[in-house]
Amino acid sequence: MALQPKLIACGNSVATFSMAVRFLTGPAVMAAASIAVGVRGRLLHIAIVQAALPQGIVPFVFAKEYNVHPAILSTGVIFGMLIALPITLVYYILLGL
């Protein structure tokens, strides 16, 4: 990740799309799947907040090792870490935890 020439290696539109998928679609899918299996109440809220947490560095390592879109993953990891705290706090407040 530190070797890439630009901070946003994959471009602004791809970075915006990946952040929207990560922080909006991920928790929505988690909510739908949790409700489908009968999870309710506080446990459902916790599952949604956990789905909004950032991905670790391991997916980038695999992407770099197997040369599967490492530029997109590196941008996702960097920006995911930067904006995860505010987004997680928003989910926390909205869900009333």
MODELLER restraints for C-alpha pairs under 7 A, 6 or more apart:
rsr = mdl.restraints
at = mdl.atoms
rsr.add(forms.Gaussian(group=physical.xy_distance, feature=features.Distance(at['CA:1:A'], at['CA:74:A']), mean=5.61, stdev=0.5))
rsr.add(forms.Gaussian(group=physical.xy_distance, feature=features.Distance(at['CA:8:A'], at['CA:75:A']), mean=5.65, stdev=0.5))
rsr.add(forms.Gaussian(group=physical.xy_distance, feature=features.Distance(at['CA:9:A'], at['CA:71:A']), mean=5.36, stdev=0.5))
rsr.add(forms.Gaussian(group=physical.xy_distance, feature=features.Distance(at['CA:9:A'], at['CA:72:A']), mean=6.93, stdev=0.5))
rsr.add(forms.Gaussian(group=physical.xy_distance, feature=features.Distance(at['CA:9:A'], at['CA:75:A']), mean=6.40, stdev=0.5))
rsr.add(forms.Gaussian(group=physical.xy_distance, feature=features.Distance(at['CA:10:A'], at['CA:71:A']), mean=5.47, stdev=0.5))
rsr.add(forms.Gaussian(group=physical.xy_distance, feature=features.Distance(at['CA:10:A'], at['CA:72:A']), mean=5.23, stdev=0.5))
rsr.add(forms.Gaussian(group=physical.xy_distance, feature=features.Distance(at['CA:10:A'], at['CA:75:A']), mean=6.93, stdev=0.5))
rsr.add(forms.Gaussian(group=physical.xy_distance, feature=features.Distance(at['CA:15:A'], at['CA:75:A']), mean=6.64, stdev=0.5))
rsr.add(forms.Gaussian(group=physical.xy_distance, feature=features.Distance(at['CA:15:A'], at['CA:76:A']), mean=6.79, stdev=0.5))
rsr.add(forms.Gaussian(group=physical.xy_distance, feature=features.Distance(at['CA:18:A'], at['CA:76:A']), mean=6.69, stdev=0.5))
rsr.add(forms.Gaussian(group=physical.xy_distance, feature=features.Distance(at['CA:19:A'], at['CA:76:A']), mean=6.84, stdev=0.5))
rsr.add(forms.Gaussian(group=physical.xy_distance, feature=features.Distance(at['CA:23:A'], at['CA:52:A']), mean=5.39, stdev=0.5))
rsr.add(forms.Gaussian(group=physical.xy_distance, feature=features.Distance(at['CA:26:A'], at['CA:51:A']), mean=6.02, stdev=0.5))
rsr.add(forms.Gaussian(group=physical.xy_distance, feature=features.Distance(at['CA:26:A'], at['CA:52:A']), mean=6.83, stdev=0.5))
rsr.add(forms.Gaussian(group=physical.xy_distance, feature=features.Distance(at['CA:27:A'], at['CA:48:A']), mean=5.06, stdev=0.5))
rsr.add(forms.Gaussian(group=physical.xy_distance, feature=features.Distance(at['CA:27:A'], at['CA:51:A']), mean=5.01, stdev=0.5))
rsr.add(forms.Gaussian(group=physical.xy_distance, feature=features.Distance(at['CA:27:A'], at['CA:52:A']), mean=5.80, stdev=0.5))
rsr.add(forms.Gaussian(group=physical.xy_distance, feature=features.Distance(at['CA:30:A'], at['CA:47:A']), mean=6.88, stdev=0.5))
rsr.add(forms.Gaussian(group=physical.xy_distance, feature=features.Distance(at['CA:30:A'], at['CA:48:A']), mean=6.03, stdev=0.5))
rsr.add(forms.Gaussian(group=physical.xy_distance, feature=features.Distance(at['CA:30:A'], at['CA:51:A']), mean=6.54, stdev=0.5))
rsr.add(forms.Gaussian(group=physical.xy_distance, feature=features.Distance(at['CA:31:A'], at['CA:44:A']), mean=6.92, stdev=0.5))
rsr.add(forms.Gaussian(group=physical.xy_distance, feature=features.Distance(at['CA:31:A'], at['CA:48:A']), mean=5.93, stdev=0.5))
rsr.add(forms.Gaussian(group=physical.xy_distance, feature=features.Distance(at['CA:34:A'], at['CA:44:A']), mean=6.53, stdev=0.5))
rsr.add(forms.Gaussian(group=physical.xy_distance, feature=features.Distance(at['CA:45:A'], at['CA:95:A']), mean=6.18, stdev=0.5))
rsr.add(forms.Gaussian(group=physical.xy_distance, feature=features.Distance(at['CA:49:A'], at['CA:88:A']), mean=6.26, stdev=0.5))
rsr.add(forms.Gaussian(group=physical.xy_distance, feature=features.Distance(at['CA:49:A'], at['CA:91:A']), mean=6.09, stdev=0.5))
rsr.add(forms.Gaussian(group=physical.xy_distance, feature=features.Distance(at['CA:49:A'], at['CA:92:A']), mean=6.54, stdev=0.5))
rsr.add(forms.Gaussian(group=physical.xy_distance, feature=features.Distance(at['CA:52:A'], at['CA:88:A']), mean=6.07, stdev=0.5))
rsr.add(forms.Gaussian(group=physical.xy_distance, feature=features.Distance(at['CA:53:A'], at['CA:84:A']), mean=6.01, stdev=0.5))
rsr.add(forms.Gaussian(group=physical.xy_distance, feature=features.Distance(at['CA:53:A'], at['CA:88:A']), mean=6.54, stdev=0.5))
rsr.add(forms.Gaussian(group=physical.xy_distance, feature=features.Distance(at['CA:54:A'], at['CA:80:A']), mean=5.30, stdev=0.5))
rsr.add(forms.Gaussian(group=physical.xy_distance, feature=features.Distance(at['CA:54:A'], at['CA:81:A']), mean=5.82, stdev=0.5))
rsr.add(forms.Gaussian(group=physical.xy_distance, feature=features.Distance(at['CA:54:A'], at['CA:84:A']), mean=5.76, stdev=0.5))
rsr.add(forms.Gaussian(group=physical.xy_distance, feature=features.Distance(at['CA:55:A'], at['CA:77:A']), mean=6.48, stdev=0.5))
rsr.add(forms.Gaussian(group=physical.xy_distance, feature=features.Distance(at['CA:56:A'], at['CA:77:A']), mean=6.99, stdev=0.5))
rsr.add(forms.Gaussian(group=physical.xy_distance, feature=features.Distance(at['CA:57:A'], at['CA:77:A']), mean=6.76, stdev=0.5))
rsr.add(forms.Gaussian(group=physical.xy_distance, feature=features.Distance(at['CA:60:A'], at['CA:70:A']), mean=6.34, stdev=0.5))
rsr.add(forms.Gaussian(group=physical.xy_distance, feature=features.Distance(at['CA:60:A'], at['CA:73:A']), mean=5.56, stdev=0.5))
rsr.add(forms.Gaussian(group=physical.xy_distance, feature=features.Distance(at['CA:60:A'], at['CA:74:A']), mean=6.08, stdev=0.5))
rsr.add(forms.Gaussian(group=physical.xy_distance, feature=features.Distance(at['CA:63:A'], at['CA:69:A']), mean=6.25, stdev=0.5))
rsr.add(forms.Gaussian(group=physical.xy_distance, feature=features.Distance(at['CA:63:A'], at['CA:70:A']), mean=5.06, stdev=0.5))
rsr.add(forms.Gaussian(group=physical.xy_distance, feature=features.Distance(at['CA:64:A'], at['CA:70:A']), mean=5.12, stdev=0.5))
